[in-house]
């Protein structure tokens, strides 16, 4: 099981005037720690995946090794990637939708919660359909969904989830990555609960 799911539900808690006052306060008056961590996260979000960069190539290889430690990757462009749920032979094509952070999120999940990562990737839990969702592509979609939900592309978040996220970020520097893992678990649980098929993938993962 990944992290504390109360984190995710807590993003939506709050009510009435108190909610509005706290929103105005946090939008206008970030603490130095909040400012630094929010800025650091925004910088991560602005890094595109560059398949010519050695460090990006190393991260992609690390993801493969964490996913399939007993299988050698023949090339960064290979049919093998389809086993992980990429759309084609080159994951770089799928990273265009969200950038390098989506690879970082997947790698964090694989390294921090390896049992949960493998269980979801290999579809080991629950009654599964013939047409399953593509694991890796779902991961990129979840990164994108969280960025939109938390308004991380705006100057300052104004929605309740975005405001509450900054509070969590104050206490946990890796909050975005942990929330990503929780969101992935919750998406998979919803998939199973709905007995969904591939045709419903975009609705559930978005």
Backbone as a printed PyTorch tensor [residue, N CA C, xyz], in Angstrom:
tensor([[[  0.8500,  -1.1980,   0.0000],
         [  0.0000,   0.0000,   0.0000],
         [  0.8860,   1.2480,   0.0000]],

        [[  0.4740,   2.2440,  -0.7550],
         [  1.2750,   3.4530,  -0.9230],
         [  0.8430,   4.5560,   0.0220]],

        [[  1.8070,   5.1210,   0.7480],
         [  1.6250,   6.3660,   1.4710],
         [  0.3840,   6.4680,   2.3350]],

        [[ -0.0400,   7.6980,   2.5780],
         [ -1.2200,   7.9860,   3.3990],
         [ -2.2880,   8.5780,   2.5000]],

        [[ -3.3330,   7.8010,   2.2190],
         [ -4.3590,   8.2780,   1.2890],
         [ -5.1330,   9.4660,   1.8360]],

        [[ -5.0460,   9.7030,   3.1420],
         [ -5.6880,  10.8760,   3.7290],
         [ -5.1030,  12.1570,   3.1450]],

        [[ -3.8480,  12.0850,   2.6990],
         [ -3.2460,  13.2520,   2.0290],
         [ -4.1120,  13.6840,   0.8590]],

        [[ -4.5220,  12.7060,   0.0400],
         [ -5.2620,  13.0280,  -1.1760],
         [ -6.6210,  13.6080,  -0.8360]],

        [[ -7.3430,  12.9570,   0.0940],
         [ -8.6440,  13.4770,   0.4970],
         [ -8.5220,  14.8350,   1.1520]],

        [[ -7.4200,  15.0610,   1.8710],
         [ -7.2180,  16.3270,   2.5600],
         [ -7.0510,  17.5110,   1.6280]],

        [[ -6.7150,  17.2510,   0.3790],
         [ -6.5800,  18.3500,  -0.5870],
         [ -7.9060,  19.0530,  -0.8200]],

        [[ -9.0040,  18.3680,  -0.5620],
         [-10.3220,  18.9050,  -0.8780],
         [-11.0890,  19.3690,   0.3550]],

        [[-10.4590,  19.3490,   1.5400],
         [-11.1670,  19.7220,   2.7640],
         [-11.1340,  21.2210,   2.9930]],

        [[-12.1990,  21.7290,   3.6090],
         [-12.3150,  23.1680,   3.8630],
         [-13.7200,  23.6170,   3.5450]],

        [[-14.1440,  24.7620,   4.1170],
         [-15.5070,  25.2080,   3.8530],
         [-15.6710,  26.7050,   4.0790]],

        [[-16.6400,  27.2560,   3.3780],
         [-17.1380,  28.6150,   3.5990],
         [-16.0970,  29.7190,   3.6110]],

        [[-16.3350,  30.7220,   4.4950],
         [-15.4810,  31.9020,   4.5530],
         [-14.0610,  31.5380,   4.9720]],

        [[-13.9530,  30.5510,   5.8360],
         [-12.6300,  30.1460,   6.2940],
         [-11.7860,  29.6780,   5.1200]],

        [[-12.4270,  28.9780,   4.2060],
         [-11.7250,  28.5260,   3.0090],
         [-11.2520,  29.7220,   2.1900]],

        [[-12.1210,  30.7100,   2.0020],
         [-11.7820,  31.8700,   1.1950],
         [-10.6410,  32.6620,   1.8350]],

        [[-10.6980,  32.8640,   3.1630],
         [ -9.6470,  33.6150,   3.8540],
         [ -8.3060,  32.9160,   3.7240]],

        [[ -8.2900,  31.5920,   3.9470],
         [ -7.0320,  30.8620,   3.8560],
         [ -6.4970,  30.9060,   2.4350]],

        [[ -7.4010,  30.9030,   1.4470],
         [ -6.9660,  30.9830,   0.0540],
         [ -6.2660,  32.3010,  -0.2060]],

        [[ -6.8860,  33.3970,   0.2420],
         [ -6.2860,  34.7120,   0.0240],
         [ -4.9360,  34.8120,   0.7230]],

        [[ -4.8420,  34.2750,   1.9130],
         [ -3.6070,  34.3680,   2.6840],
         [ -2.4690,  33.6290,   1.9980]],

        [[ -2.7440,  32.3810,   1.5780],
         [ -1.6600,  31.5940,   1.0190],
         [ -1.2650,  32.0520,  -0.3740]],

        [[ -2.1950,  32.6220,  -1.1210],
         [ -1.8680,  33.1510,  -2.4300],
         [ -0.9660,  34.3710,  -2.3080]],

        [[ -1.2090,  35.1980,  -1.2970],
         [ -0.4840,  36.4610,  -1.1820],
         [  0.7510,  36.3710,  -0.2870]],

        [[  0.7960,  35.3880,   0.5700],
         [  1.8270,  35.3860,   1.6010],
         [  2.3990,  33.9880,   1.8100]],

        [[  3.2470,  33.5260,   0.8860],
         [  3.9160,  32.2490,   1.0460],
         [  5.1060,  32.4100,   1.9820]],

        [[  5.3350,  31.4000,   2.7960],
         [  6.5140,  31.4250,   3.6480],
         [  7.7480,  31.1680,   2.7750]],

        [[  8.9400,  31.4840,   3.2620],
         [ 10.1540,  31.2010,   2.4870],
         [ 10.2760,  29.7350,   2.0940]],

        [[  9.9080,  28.8280,   2.9960],
         [  9.9810,  27.4030,   2.6880],
         [  8.9890,  27.0400,   1.5860]],

        [[  7.7550,  27.5530,   1.7010],
         [  6.7490,  27.2950,   0.6710],
         [  7.2010,  27.8420,  -0.6780]],

        [[  7.7240,  29.0470,  -0.6670],
         [  8.1940,  29.6830,  -1.9020],
         [  9.2960,  28.8640,  -2.5540]],

        [[ 10.2640,  28.4310,  -1.7430],
         [ 11.4090,  27.6900,  -2.2780],
         [ 10.9780,  26.3410,  -2.8380]],

        [[ 10.1370,  25.6280,  -2.1000],
         [  9.7380,  24.2980,  -2.5460],
         [  8.7940,  24.3500,  -3.7370]],

        [[  7.9120,  25.3390,  -3.7540],
         [  7.0200,  25.4910,  -4.9010],
         [  7.8150,  25.8460,  -6.1480]],

        [[  8.7890,  26.7480,  -6.0100],
         [  9.6120,  27.1390,  -7.1400],
         [ 10.4480,  25.9680,  -7.6510]],

        [[ 10.9730,  25.1850,  -6.7340],
         [ 11.7620,  24.0120,  -7.1110],
         [ 10.9180,  23.0180,  -7.8940]],

        [[  9.6790,  22.8080,  -7.4510],
         [  8.7850,  21.8980,  -8.1520],
         [  8.4340,  22.4390,  -9.5260]],

        [[  8.1550,  23.7300,  -9.6170],
         [  7.8290,  24.3360, -10.9090],
         [  8.9850,  24.1780, -11.9030]],

        [[ 10.2080,  24.2860, -11.4050],
         [ 11.3730,  24.1080, -12.2760],
         [ 11.4240,  22.6800, -12.8230]],

        [[ 11.0670,  21.7220, -11.9860],
         [ 11.0070,  20.3340, -12.4560],
         [  9.9760,  20.1690, -13.5700]],

        [[  8.8440,  20.8320, -13.4190],
         [  7.7560,  20.6880, -14.3820],
         [  8.1020,  21.2870, -15.7420]],

        [[  9.0590,  22.1890, -15.7600],
         [  9.4210,  22.8780, -17.0030],
         [ 10.5370,  22.1870, -17.7750]],

        [[ 10.9880,  21.0330, -17.2800],
         [ 12.0720,  20.3150, -17.9670],
         [ 11.4670,  19.3110, -18.9470]],

        [[ 11.6570,  19.5070, -20.2590],
         [ 11.1510,  18.5230, -21.2180],
         [ 12.0300,  17.2770, -21.2180]],

        [[ 11.4600,  16.1570, -21.5990],
         [ 12.2980,  14.9660, -21.7360],
         [ 13.1340,  15.1210, -23.0000]],

        [[ 14.4410,  14.9620, -22.8530],
         [ 15.3800,  15.1270, -23.9640],
         [ 16.1530,  13.8250, -24.1340]],

        [[ 15.8300,  13.0830, -25.1870],
         [ 16.4550,  11.7710, -25.3680],
         [ 17.9260,  11.8520, -25.7500]],

        [[ 18.4640,  13.0750, -25.9500],
         [ 19.8940,  13.2250, -26.2300],
         [ 20.7020,  13.4800, -24.9580]],

        [[ 20.0120,  13.7510, -23.8430],
         [ 20.7100,  14.0180, -22.5770],
         [ 21.0670,  12.7160, -21.8710]],

        [[ 22.3170,  12.6150, -21.4660],
         [ 22.7940,  11.3950, -20.8120],
         [ 22.0490,  11.1080, -19.5190]],

        [[ 21.7840,  12.1550, -18.7290],
         [ 21.0950,  11.9310, -17.4560],
         [ 19.6610,  11.4580, -17.6650]],

        [[ 19.0160,  11.9240, -18.7280],
         [ 17.6680,  11.4710, -19.0310],
         [ 17.6890,  10.0190, -19.5170]],

        [[ 18.6750,   9.6930, -20.3220],
         [ 18.8400,   8.3100, -20.7700],
         [ 19.0870,   7.3810, -19.5770]],

        [[ 19.9230,   7.8450, -18.6420],
         [ 20.2260,   7.0410, -17.4520],
         [ 18.9720,   6.8060, -16.6020]],

        [[ 18.1270,   7.8360, -16.4950],
         [ 16.8920,   7.6950, -15.7280],
         [ 15.9500,   6.6970, -16.3850]],

        [[ 15.9040,   6.7160, -17.7040],
         [ 15.0410,   5.7850, -18.4250],
         [ 15.5490,   4.3490, -18.2540]],

        [[ 16.8470,   4.1670, -18.3290],
         [ 17.4190,   2.8270, -18.0840],
         [ 17.1400,   2.3770, -16.6430]],

        [[ 17.2570,   3.3330, -15.7120],
         [ 16.9960,   3.0100, -14.3030],
         [ 15.5480,   2.5610, -14.1150]],

        [[ 14.6250,   3.1820, -14.8410],
         [ 13.2190,   2.7750, -14.7560],
         [ 13.0520,   1.3450, -15.2600]],

        [[ 13.7110,   1.0290, -16.3530],
         [ 13.6250,  -0.3380, -16.8710],
         [ 14.1910,  -1.3310, -15.8580]],

        [[ 15.3640,  -1.0140, -15.3050],
         [ 16.0170,  -1.9220, -14.3610],
         [ 15.1860,  -2.1280, -13.0970]],

        [[ 14.4910,  -1.0620, -12.6710],
         [ 13.6220,  -1.1890, -11.4930],
         [ 12.3710,  -2.0040, -11.8140]],

        [[ 11.9480,  -1.9410, -13.0670],
         [ 10.7260,  -2.6370, -13.4800],
         [ 10.9840,  -4.1050, -13.8160]],

        [[ 12.0920,  -4.3450, -14.5130],
         [ 12.4180,  -5.6980, -14.9680],
         [ 13.8850,  -6.0010, -14.6490]],

        [[ 14.2130,  -6.1590, -13.3830],
         [ 15.6130,  -6.3200, -12.9770],
         [ 16.2950,  -7.5480, -13.5610]],

        [[ 15.5190,  -8.5490, -13.9620],
         [ 16.1130,  -9.7880, -14.4790],
         [ 16.1720,  -9.8390, -16.0010]],

        [[ 15.7600,  -8.7230, -16.6390],
         [ 15.7400,  -8.6900, -18.1070],
         [ 16.5800,  -7.5250, -18.6110]],

        [[ 17.5420,  -7.8290, -19.4610],
         [ 18.4050,  -6.7780, -19.9930],
         [ 17.6810,  -5.9790, -21.0700]],

        [[ 17.7860,  -4.6690, -20.9990],
         [ 17.2140,  -3.8000, -22.0310],
         [ 18.1820,  -3.7250, -23.2000]],

        [[ 17.7180,  -4.0820, -24.3710],
         [ 18.6130,  -4.1260, -25.5300],
         [ 18.9280,  -2.7520, -26.0890]],

        [[ 17.9740,  -1.8240, -25.9610],
         [ 18.1640,  -0.4860, -26.5200],
         [ 17.1160,   0.4550, -25.9390]],

        [[ 17.4330,   1.7590, -25.9220],
         [ 16.4470,   2.7350, -25.4510],
         [ 15.2780,   2.8650, -26.4190]],

        [[ 15.4520,   2.3970, -27.6270],
         [ 14.3550,   2.2860, -28.5900],
         [ 14.2000,   0.8010, -28.8790]],

        [[ 13.1510,   0.2230, -28.3170],
         [ 13.0200,  -1.2360, -28.3850],
         [ 11.5640,  -1.6620, -28.2180]],

        [[ 11.2300,  -2.7720, -28.8320],
         [  9.9050,  -3.3620, -28.6640],
         [  9.6480,  -3.7450, -27.2060]],

        [[ 10.7370,  -3.9090, -26.4300],
         [ 10.5950,  -4.3110, -25.0300],
         [  9.7670,  -3.3330, -24.2130]],

        [[  9.8110,  -2.0530, -24.5720],
         [  9.0880,  -1.0400, -23.8020],
         [  7.5850,  -1.2760, -23.7910]],

        [[  7.0760,  -1.9430, -24.8160],
         [  5.6380,  -2.2020, -24.8690],
         [  5.1980,  -3.0990, -23.7210]],

        [[  6.1370,  -3.8910, -23.1760],
         [  5.8120,  -4.7550, -22.0420],
         [  5.4800,  -3.9500, -20.7930]],

        [[  5.9080,  -2.6960, -20.7690],
         [  5.6600,  -1.8250, -19.6220],
         [  4.4470,  -0.9290, -19.8480]],

        [[  3.9370,  -0.9390, -21.0700],
         [  2.7420,  -0.1470, -21.3400],
         [  3.0020,   1.1840, -22.0180]],

        [[  4.1090,   1.2690, -22.7760],
         [  4.3170,   2.4560, -23.6060],
         [  3.6160,   2.2350, -24.9320]],

        [[  3.2890,   3.3150, -25.6270],
         [  2.5080,   3.1960, -26.8530],
         [  3.3160,   2.6170, -28.0060]],

        [[  4.6290,   2.8950, -27.9860],
         [  5.4650,   2.4120, -29.0780],
         [  6.8100,   1.9310, -28.5740]],

        [[  7.7860,   1.9320, -29.4620],
         [  9.1120,   1.4090, -29.1270],
         [ 10.0010,   2.4460, -28.4640]],

        [[  9.5530,   3.7060, -28.4450],
         [ 10.3630,   4.7920, -27.8860],
         [  9.5460,   5.5880, -26.8670]],

        [[  9.8040,   5.4090, -25.5710],
         [  9.0500,   6.1440, -24.5450],
         [  9.1530,   7.6550, -24.6820]],

        [[ 10.2030,   8.1470, -25.3170],
         [ 10.3610,   9.5940, -25.4820],
         [  9.1420,  10.2160, -26.1430]],

        [[  8.4910,   9.4700, -27.0080],
         [  7.2930,   9.9750, -27.6880],
         [  6.1750,  10.2530, -26.6890]],

        [[  6.0150,   9.3910, -25.7000],
         [  4.9500,   9.5640, -24.7040],
         [  5.2890,  10.6490, -23.6850]],

        [[  6.5700,  10.8660, -23.4120],
         [  6.9600,  11.8870, -22.4430],
         [  6.6750,  13.3070, -22.9400]],

        [[  6.4610,  13.4790, -24.2320],
         [  6.2080,  14.8220, -24.7720],
         [  4.9890,  15.4650, -24.1370]],

        [[  4.0560,  14.6560, -23.6670],
         [  2.8370,  15.2100, -23.0950],
         [  3.0120,  15.8310, -21.7200]],

        [[  4.1060,  15.4780, -21.0280],
         [  4.2500,  15.9760, -19.6570],
         [  5.6910,  16.2800, -19.2580]],

        [[  6.6520,  15.8530, -20.0520],
         [  8.0400,  16.1860, -19.7560],
         [  8.7430,  15.1900, -18.8460]],

        [[  9.9340,  15.5740, -18.4140],
         [ 10.8090,  14.6950, -17.6450],
         [ 10.2140,  14.3240, -16.2910]],

        [[  9.3680,  15.2020, -15.7240],
         [  8.8030,  14.9180, -14.4020],
         [  7.9800,  13.6340, -14.4040]],

        [[  7.3580,  13.3070, -15.5270],
         [  6.5610,  12.0850, -15.5800],
         [  7.4450,  10.8420, -15.4990]],

        [[  8.6590,  10.9290, -16.0150],
         [  9.6270,   9.8440, -15.8350],
         [ 10.1150,   9.8070, -14.3870]],

        [[ 10.3710,  10.9720, -13.8130],
         [ 10.7900,  11.0390, -12.4120],
         [  9.7350,  10.4400, -11.4900]],

        [[  8.4610,  10.7140, -11.7840],
         [  7.3740,  10.1720, -10.9690],
         [  7.3460,   8.6500, -11.0190]],

        [[  7.4440,   8.1050, -12.2100],
         [  7.4430,   6.6510, -12.3620],
         [  8.6360,   6.0220, -11.6480]],

        [[  9.7950,   6.6500, -11.7730],
         [ 11.0010,   6.1180, -11.1460],
         [ 10.9080,   6.1970,  -9.6200]],

        [[ 10.3370,   7.2830,  -9.1180],
         [ 10.1190,   7.4250,  -7.6730],
         [  9.2010,   6.3140,  -7.1710]],

        [[  8.1240,   6.0610,  -7.8910],
         [  7.1760,   5.0160,  -7.5280],
         [  7.8820,   3.6610,  -7.4820]],

        [[  8.6610,   3.3660,  -8.5320],
         [  9.3390,   2.0730,  -8.6320],
         [ 10.3440,   1.8710,  -7.5060]],

        [[ 11.0270,   2.9410,  -7.1190],
         [ 12.0760,   2.8290,  -6.1000],
         [ 11.5310,   2.9110,  -4.6750]],

        [[ 10.4920,   3.7060,  -4.4650],
         [  9.9900,   3.9490,  -3.1120],
         [  8.9650,   2.9170,  -2.6730]],

        [[  8.1150,   2.4930,  -3.6030],
         [  7.0800,   1.5080,  -3.2930],
         [  7.1450,   0.3780,  -4.3290]],

        [[  8.2510,  -0.3680,  -4.3550],
         [  8.4480,  -1.3680,  -5.4110],
         [  7.3650,  -2.4370,  -5.4790]],

        [[  6.8560,  -2.8700,  -4.3290],
         [  5.8260,  -3.9140,  -4.3360],
         [  4.5440,  -3.4020,  -5.0000]],

        [[  4.1260,  -2.1970,  -4.6350],
         [  2.9130,  -1.6180,  -5.2380],
         [  3.1190,  -1.3340,  -6.7160]],

        [[  4.2990,  -0.8400,  -7.0540],
         [  4.6160,  -0.5460,  -8.4530],
         [  4.5020,  -1.8120,  -9.2980]],

        [[  5.1280,  -2.8850,  -8.8400],
         [  5.1020,  -4.1350,  -9.6020],
         [  3.6820,  -4.6930,  -9.6840]],

        [[  2.9460,  -4.5980,  -8.5870],
         [  1.5800,  -5.1340,  -8.5790],
         [  0.7120,  -4.4290,  -9.6100]],

        [[  0.8430,  -3.1060,  -9.7100],
         [  0.0530,  -2.3580, -10.6840],
         [  0.5620,  -2.5930, -12.0980]],

        [[  1.8660,  -2.5890, -12.2640],
         [  2.4300,  -2.7590, -13.6050],
         [  2.0770,  -4.1170, -14.1970]],

        [[  2.1520,  -5.1480, -13.3520],
         [  1.9010,  -6.5090, -13.8220],
         [  0.4360,  -6.9210, -13.6820]],

        [[ -0.4130,  -5.9870, -13.1950],
         [ -1.8560,  -6.2310, -13.0640],
         [ -2.1140,  -7.4990, -12.2490]],

        [[ -1.5500,  -7.5360, -11.0450],
         [ -1.5860,  -8.7360, -10.2280],
         [ -2.7800,  -8.8030,  -9.2780]],

        [[ -3.5670,  -7.7450,  -9.1880],
         [ -4.6570,  -7.7290,  -8.2120],
         [ -6.0010,  -7.5710,  -8.9060]],

        [[ -6.9930,  -8.2970,  -8.4150],
         [ -8.3610,  -8.0980,  -8.8850],
         [ -8.6820,  -8.8350, -10.1760]],

        [[ -9.9580,  -8.7560, -10.5470],
         [-10.4320,  -9.3520, -11.7850],
         [-10.1130,  -8.4040, -12.9290]],

        [[ -9.2600,  -8.8410, -13.8170],
         [ -8.7900,  -7.9840, -14.9080],
         [ -9.5090,  -8.3030, -16.2070]],

        [[ -9.6320,  -7.2700, -17.0460],
         [-10.2800,  -7.4540, -18.3400],
         [ -9.2430,  -7.8720, -19.3780]],

        [[ -9.7170,  -8.2900, -20.5230],
         [ -8.8070,  -8.6640, -21.6160],
         [ -8.0320,  -7.4540, -22.1030]],

        [[ -8.7150,  -6.3090, -22.1800],
         [ -8.0830,  -5.0900, -22.6740],
         [ -7.7600,  -4.1850, -21.4880]],

        [[ -6.5450,  -4.2950, -20.9770],
         [ -6.1160,  -3.5280, -19.8110],
         [ -5.5650,  -2.1520, -20.2010]],

        [[ -5.5340,  -1.2400, -19.2200],
         [ -4.9390,   0.0630, -19.4880],
         [ -3.4180,  -0.0690, -19.6010]],

        [[ -2.7770,   0.7520, -20.4330],
         [ -1.3170,   0.7210, -20.5640],
         [ -0.6750,   1.3950, -19.3520]],

        [[  0.0690,   0.6550, -18.5800],
         [  0.5910,   1.1240, -17.3020],
         [  1.4050,   2.4060, -17.4260]],

        [[  2.4050,   2.4070, -18.2870],
         [  3.3090,   3.5610, -18.3850],
         [  2.5830,   4.8050, -18.8800]],

        [[  1.7360,   4.6400, -19.8680],
         [  0.9760,   5.7810, -20.3950],
         [  0.0420,   6.3230, -19.3160]],

        [[ -0.5360,   5.4410, -18.5250],
         [ -1.3760,   5.8840, -17.4080],
         [ -0.5570,   6.7330, -16.4440]],

        [[  0.6960,   6.3270, -16.2220],
         [  1.5610,   7.0930, -15.3340],
         [  1.7920,   8.5100, -15.8090]],

        [[  2.0180,   8.6860, -17.1050],
         [  2.1990,  10.0260, -17.6720],
         [  0.9200,  10.8370, -17.5220]],

        [[ -0.2180,  10.2060, -17.7720],
         [ -1.5050,  10.8950, -17.6450],
         [ -1.7550,  11.3560, -16.2070]],

        [[ -1.3470,  10.5450, -15.2410],
         [ -1.5580,  10.9050, -13.8380],
         [ -0.6760,  12.0930, -13.4550]],

        [[  0.5470,  12.1280, -13.9460],
         [  1.4050,  13.2950, -13.7010],
         [  0.7350,  14.5540, -14.2200]],

        [[  0.2270,  14.4790, -15.4360],
         [ -0.4360,  15.6280, -16.0550],
         [ -1.6800,  16.0250, -15.2650]],

        [[ -2.4730,  15.0500, -14.8440],
         [ -3.6930,  15.3170, -14.0940],
         [ -3.3920,  16.0460, -12.7870]],

        [[ -2.3510,  15.6070, -12.0830],
         [ -2.0000,  16.2450, -10.8100],
         [ -1.5410,  17.6820, -11.0150]],

        [[ -0.7720,  17.9220, -12.0550],
         [ -0.3040,  19.2780, -12.3410],
         [ -1.4940,  20.2150, -12.5590]],

        [[ -2.5060,  19.7270, -13.2870],
         [ -3.6970,  20.5380, -13.5420],
         [ -4.5230,  20.7160, -12.2650]],

        [[ -4.7270,  19.6390, -11.5270],
         [ -5.5330,  19.6750, -10.3070],
         [ -4.9540,  20.6390,  -9.2810]],

        [[ -3.6350,  20.6360,  -9.1580],
         [ -2.9680,  21.4580,  -8.1430],
         [ -2.5740,  22.8310,  -8.6690]],

        [[ -2.9220,  23.1230,  -9.9250],
         [ -2.6460,  24.4300, -10.5550],
         [ -1.1610,  24.8010, -10.4790]],

        [[ -0.3170,  23.8440, -10.7670],
         [  1.1150,  24.0770, -10.6240],
         [  1.7130,  24.8500, -11.7950]],

        [[  0.9240,  25.0590, -12.8380],
         [  1.3940,  25.8890, -13.9490],
         [  0.9930,  27.3520, -13.8080]],

        [[  0.2400,  27.6640, -12.7430],
         [ -0.1620,  29.0490, -12.5070],
         [  0.8450,  29.7330, -11.5870]],

        [[  0.7770,  31.0640, -11.5160],
         [  1.6900,  31.8110, -10.6500],
         [  1.4880,  31.3900,  -9.2020]],

        [[  0.2370,  31.3360,  -8.7720],
         [ -0.1220,  30.8750,  -7.4420],
         [ -1.4070,  30.0610,  -7.5450]],

        [[ -1.4940,  28.9210,  -6.8870],
         [ -2.7550,  28.1650,  -6.9090],
         [ -3.8520,  28.9320,  -6.1750]],

        [[ -5.0640,  28.8700,  -6.7150],
         [ -6.1990,  29.5530,  -6.1010],
         [ -7.3060,  28.5770,  -5.6980]],

        [[ -7.2370,  27.3590,  -6.2230],
         [ -8.2430,  26.3600,  -5.8600],
         [ -7.8690,  25.7090,  -4.5360]],

        [[ -8.8570,  25.1270,  -3.8780],
         [ -8.6190,  24.4930,  -2.5890],
         [ -7.5720,  23.3760,  -2.6660]],

        [[ -7.6370,  22.4690,  -3.6710],
         [ -6.6010,  21.4290,  -3.7330],
         [ -5.1870,  22.0010,  -3.8570]],

        [[ -5.0360,  23.0330,  -4.6940],
         [ -3.7220,  23.6360,  -4.8710],
         [ -3.2100,  24.2940,  -3.6070]],

        [[ -4.0890,  24.9750,  -2.9030],
         [ -3.7170,  25.6540,  -1.6540],
         [ -3.3330,  24.6410,  -0.5780]],

        [[ -4.1550,  23.6120,  -0.4400],
         [ -3.8500,  22.5920,   0.5610],
         [ -2.5780,  21.8240,   0.2220]],

        [[ -2.3100,  21.6640,  -1.0630],
         [ -1.0870,  20.9650,  -1.4650],
         [  0.1530,  21.7160,  -0.9840]],

        [[  0.1220,  23.0420,  -1.0550],
         [  1.2710,  23.8150,  -0.6050],
         [  1.5170,  23.6000,   0.8810]],

        [[  0.4450,  23.4400,   1.6320],
         [  0.5960,  23.1600,   3.0600],
         [  1.2970,  21.8120,   3.2690]],

        [[  0.8980,  20.8230,   2.4870],
         [  1.5370,  19.5080,   2.5870],
         [  2.9900,  19.5850,   2.1440]],

        [[  3.2410,  20.3700,   1.0880],
         [  4.5940,  20.5250,   0.5600],
         [  5.5210,  21.1540,   1.5920]],

        [[  4.9720,  21.9650,   2.4710],
         [  5.7700,  22.5970,   3.5240],
         [  6.3800,  21.5460,   4.4490]],

        [[  5.6230,  20.5010,   4.7100],
         [  6.0660,  19.4690,   5.6410],
         [  6.7740,  18.3060,   4.9510]],

        [[  6.4860,  18.1040,   3.6650],
         [  7.0470,  16.9580,   2.9430],
         [  7.5420,  17.4270,   1.5730]],

        [[  8.8470,  17.4930,   1.4170],
         [  9.4110,  18.0220,   0.1700],
         [  9.0770,  17.1450,  -1.0300]],

        [[  8.8820,  15.8530,  -0.8100],
         [  8.5640,  14.9440,  -1.9090],
         [  7.0580,  14.7080,  -2.0380]],

        [[  6.2590,  15.6510,  -1.5560],
         [  4.7980,  15.4890,  -1.5270],
         [  4.2120,  15.2160,  -2.9050]],

        [[  4.7150,  15.8900,  -3.9400],
         [  4.1540,  15.6950,  -5.2760],
         [  4.3590,  14.2590,  -5.7400]],

        [[  5.5470,  13.7170,  -5.4990],
         [  5.8450,  12.3550,  -5.9370],
         [  5.0330,  11.3290,  -5.1490]],

        [[  4.8570,  11.5650,  -3.8410],
         [  4.0730,  10.6390,  -3.0290],
         [  2.5990,  10.6960,  -3.4340]],

        [[  2.0770,  11.8960,  -3.6660],
         [  0.6950,  12.0270,  -4.1190],
         [  0.4890,  11.3340,  -5.4610]],

        [[  1.5050,  11.3960,  -6.2960],
         [  1.4470,  10.6990,  -7.5850],
         [  1.2320,   9.1990,  -7.3700]],

        [[  1.9950,   8.6220,  -6.4550],
         [  1.8810,   7.1890,  -6.1870],
         [  0.4990,   6.8450,  -5.6370]],

        [[  0.0000,   7.6920,  -4.7280],
         [ -1.3390,   7.4720,  -4.1750],
         [ -2.3940,   7.5700,  -5.2750]],

        [[ -2.2610,   8.5730,  -6.1320],
         [ -3.2210,   8.7540,  -7.2260],
         [ -3.2090,   7.5580,  -8.1720]],

        [[ -2.0300,   6.9990,  -8.4190],
         [ -1.9270,   5.8300,  -9.3010],
         [ -2.6710,   4.6500,  -8.6710]],

        [[ -2.4500,   4.4260,  -7.3880],
         [ -3.1580,   3.3570,  -6.6770],
         [ -4.6700,   3.5530,  -6.7510]],

        [[ -5.1070,   4.7920,  -6.5600],
         [ -6.5420,   5.0830,  -6.5580],
         [ -7.1390,   4.9150,  -7.9430]],

        [[ -6.3840,   5.2850,  -8.9780],
         [ -6.8560,   5.0930, -10.3420],
         [ -7.0450,   3.6180, -10.6440]],

        [[ -6.0790,   2.7990, -10.2140],
         [ -6.1790,   1.3620, -10.4590],
         [ -7.3710,   0.7670,  -9.7040]],

        [[ -7.5890,   1.2280,  -8.4680],
         [ -8.7210,   0.7420,  -7.6830],
         [-10.0390,   1.1050,  -8.3600]],

        [[-10.1080,   2.3210,  -8.9170],
         [-11.3250,   2.7390,  -9.6230],
         [-11.5290,   1.8920, -10.8780]],

        [[-10.4440,   1.5980, -11.5500],
         [-10.4990,   0.7570, -12.7470],
         [-11.1230,  -0.6040, -12.4130]],

        [[-10.6500,  -1.1840, -11.3170],
         [-11.1690,  -2.4850, -10.9080],
         [-12.6270,  -2.3870, -10.4620]],

        [[-12.9480,  -1.3350,  -9.7000],
         [-14.3120,  -1.1780,  -9.2010],
         [-15.3170,  -1.0190, -10.3400]],

        [[-14.8810,  -0.3290, -11.3990],
         [-15.7610,  -0.0980, -12.5450],
         [-15.7530,  -1.2650, -13.5280]],

        [[-14.8410,  -2.2260, -13.2820],
         [-14.6460,  -3.3170, -14.2390],
         [-14.4580,  -2.7410, -15.6300]],

        [[-13.5820,  -1.7600, -15.6750],
         [-13.4070,  -0.9750, -16.8910],
         [-12.6600,  -1.7510, -17.9700]],

        [[-12.7930,  -1.2690, -19.1950],
         [-12.0410,  -1.8040, -20.3260],
         [-11.2260,  -0.6680, -20.9310]],

        [[-10.4210,  -0.9930, -21.9140],
         [ -9.5200,  -0.0080, -22.4990],
         [-10.2620,   1.2160, -23.0260]],

        [[-11.4740,   1.0490, -23.4720],
         [-12.2300,   2.1590, -24.0350],
         [-12.5170,   3.2400, -22.9800]],

        [[-12.4710,   2.8790, -21.6990],
         [-12.7290,   3.8330, -20.6250],
         [-11.4570,   4.4010, -20.0080]],

        [[-10.3180,   4.0590, -20.5860],
         [ -9.0330,   4.4280, -20.0110],
         [ -8.8690,   5.9360, -19.8520]],

        [[ -9.1640,   6.7140, -20.8820],
         [ -8.9610,   8.1510, -20.8280],
         [ -9.8360,   8.8100, -19.7700]],

        [[-11.0320,   8.2980, -19.5860],
         [-11.9440,   8.8620, -18.6010],
         [-11.4150,   8.6410, -17.1910]],

        [[-10.9370,   7.4410, -16.9110],
         [-10.5000,   7.0880, -15.5620],
         [ -9.1380,   7.6960, -15.2340]],

        [[ -8.1990,   7.6820, -16.1960],
         [ -6.8450,   8.1560, -15.9120],
         [ -6.7110,   9.6610, -16.0250]],

        [[ -7.7210,  10.3300, -16.5800],
         [ -7.6450,  11.7850, -16.7280],
         [ -8.3490,  12.4980, -15.6310]]])
